[in-house]
Amino acid sequence: MSGHAGVRAAGTFRVTISASARSARGAAGDPTLATLRKRFRGDLSGVSRGWMLSVMGTLDGSAAYVALEIVQGTLAGRRGSFALQHAGTLDRGKATLRVQVVPDSGTDGLTGITGSMRIEVRRLRHSYVFDYALPRTGGPPGGSQRRGRGGTRQAVRPGQSRIPSPS
């Protein structure tokens, strides 16, 4: 995280998970696709939408999931969006989870954001601790900017492709 200071944000969030037509408790090895919607409160204030793919193990307490979510909100007085990537495993009751900002996914005031998030669930209440860094200016770390054809800066919003169309 060179060139900018790391900061810790904390708060709570509410999540709504809507499973696809398959049951959320499908047979072992049978993947379940679900959509996520969150409302963040605290140092990060905003909403997110995402998609989760999970699979159950043959033993109780064993499962795994991956997810992508787009967060839109305000962090440290800066408004914008960024994407989070989740990878979680439950191995006979022992949980591991990694949630990271997708590189170069930040937009507007959150352009250049990097970091990782820890999620805790206690008594059905979700909380987060977000260790992140933002460049001191509005651009990506190192002062580089994404350039399009002809050298013009291109704004890319969540849901848009960053791959240029063929000429």
N, C-alpha and C positions, 0 to 999 in steps of 0.2 A: 504494500500500500504506500509506495513512495510518492512524494509530491503532495500528499494531503494527509490530514490527521484522521485517525480512527475514532469513532464515537460509538457509544452504546445507547440504544433506545429500548424502552420496555413498555409493556401495556398488556391489554387483553384483546381477545377477538371472539366473535361468535361465528360459528360455521354451520352451514346447511349443506348436507350431502344428499344428492339425489341419484340413486343407483339406476342403471339402465334396466331394461326389462328383466334381466337376470337377477336373481336374489342376491342380496349383499352377503349372504351366508351360503354361497354355492358349494358344490362338491370340491374336494381338494383338487388343485390343479386347474380348476375352471375359472378363468379370469373374469373379473367384474369391472365394468367401466362405469364411472360416476362423474357427475359434475359437482363442482365446489363453488360456493359463494361465501365470502367472508366480509365481516365489518370489523375493521380495526379501530381501537380506541387507545389513547395514550400518546406516547411520543410520535408514533405513526398513526395518522388519522386518515381513514379512507376505506375503500372497498376493493375486493378482488373477485375474479372469476377464474375458474380453473378446471382441469380435467385430471382424473385419477384412475389408474389401472391397478387393481389389486388381485392377489391370488392367495388362497388359504392353503396351509399345509395339511397333512393327514393327521397330525397331532394337535390337540387344543394348545393354543399359545404359540403357534407357528404360522407366519404369514409374511407377505412382502407387498410393498406398494411403491409406485413411482407416480409423480404428479408434476404438472406445470401449472403455474398460476400467474396471472397478470394483475399486479397491484397498482391501483390508481389512488393517489392521495397526496397528503402533505407530510413532509418529514423535515425537521429543522427549519421550518418556515419556507421550504422550497416545495413547489407543487410539480407533479409529473407522474410518470409511471415507470415500472420496471418489472421484469419477470423473475420468478423464483422457480428453482428446480428442486424437487424433493426426491429422496431415495430412502426408504425405510424398511427395516427388517425386524421381525419378531421371531426370535429363535428360542422356542420353548419358554416363553415368558420374558426373555431378556431382549429389550428393545434397543435398537440403534437407529438414529435418524440423522440425515444430513440434508440441510436446506441451504441452498446457495443462490445468490443473485446470478442470473445468466449474464455472462460478460457482454458488455456493450448493449444491454437491453434498456438502459435508462433513457427517458425522454424529458424534454423541456428542462425544468429546474433540477431534475434528478439525473441528467445526462452525466455519464462517467461513474455512477454509483457502483461500488463493489461491496461484498460482504457476505455474511452468513447469519442464519437465524436459528435460535434454539426455541423449540416449542415444548411447553409443559402442559399436562392435563391433570388437574387435581379436582376431585369431586365434580366432574363434568364441566369444570371451568377451564377454558383455554387461555394461556398467557404466552407471551413471546418475549425473548431478549434478542435484539437485533444489533449485532456488531457490524458497523458499516463505515465506509469512507466515501466522501464526496470531494471532488476537486474544489479548490478555493474559488476558482472562476466557474462559469457555467458549463465548461467543456469537459471532454474526456481527460483522464490522467495523461500527463506527458504533453498536453497541448495539441495532440493530433485531432483532426476532424475528419469525418467520413466525407468523401468527395464523390460527386456523381460525374456524369459525362460533362465535359467542358469545364471541369473544376468547380462547379457550383455545389454548395452544401445541400444535402438531401435530408429532409425530415422523414423519419420512418415511424409510423404509429404501430401499436400492437395490432396484429392481424394482417399487416401488410408484409409482402415479401421484400427481403433485402437483396434478392438475386436480380440483377438487371435483366430485362427482357432482351432476347437476341435481336441483333440489328438486321 
